[in-house]
Amino acid sequence: MLQRFIFFLSLYHIIDEAYALTPDGQNSFKQEAIDRLITLSDELRNDIVIILAGYSQPMKKILQANDWLSVVFLLILY
């Protein structure tokens, strides 16, 4: 039972202040994190929920910085 519960929890990911991942050219980790997030959401598209949370204006910048984020995330709320 515990194993099923842990598996269930692993399917939901919330990234608060996701705008901190906006690539700035100085930190390659940010771009690597975005690339991995896109890959993960594509590989598990029917089995995972990823929520990126943050303030509206900074979140718009991260969506503009990577065109794939707008494609991969089906619902964007402001």
C-alpha positions, 0 to 999 in steps of 0.5 A: 500500500505504501509503495502505491501511495509513494508512486501516486505522489510522484506523479504530481510536482509543484514548482513554486517560484518557477520564474527563478528558472528563467535562463539568464545566460549565466547559469546553465543549471537553469536551462538544464532544469527547463530542458529536463522538465520539458523532456519529463513532461513529454515522456510522461504526458499522460501520467504526470501533473506539473504545476509551475507557480509564480507571479504573473509577470515573471512567469510570462518571461519564462514562457517567452524564454522557451517556446516549448513551455507554452506548448507542453503546458496545456493550461496557463492561468494568470 
